[in-house]
Amino acid sequence: MSTTTERVRVAAAAVAVVLAGCAASPRDDASGSAGAARYDFGRPATPVELARFFSPLPDGRGLPKGSGTVAQGKALYEAQCLACHGDSLQGGLGDRLVGGRGTLVNGDPTKAPVKTVESYWPYPTTLFDYIKRAMPLTAPDSLSDDEVYALCAYILSRANVIAADATMDAKSLAAVRMPNRDGFIPDPRPEKFPPVSQTEHRN
């Protein structure tokens, strides 16, 4: 038998196995609902595991307890962030974090917009969310809530958005008005984005 023929037979057998798996009827789920697929691996997440995941809203709902100062954030930044984002937050291996105001809209096609936390992001709660979930690059989700508040304070201070002696917590962070807060056009379709009062986030 030729090598080519053998490869065809192996490929055909593999396709048959995949199709058989796809055609298998899913079993009932744990509640007895017919038709819900089960794959016999994994387990439901525990409340403790789920508590690690959150997504704060622009008005601050969902932000955790804690606080941090600009001075604390500076020390953390130099230890955890400087290698990628630069000693002046100018970027490097990581994104530039400050500067760029007034560059998003201009009449010169040769000048690219400079998108940073300072110039582009409309809400400060997004900064907390991103740092908490994804930073530092080598150890995401390793920073405490206090440390994340401190880093937010330092970055926003360097962006001249808050004072150099500010302290950030759930209330003060949500109250920060970002330079590009009004730079986004709301979606005009109320059926797609109803008012908060009509959603599950109303409380």
Helices and strands as residue ranges (DSSP letters): H 3-23, H 47-50, E 67-69, H 70-80, H 82-85, H 124-134, H 145-158, E 167-169, H 170-175, G 196-198
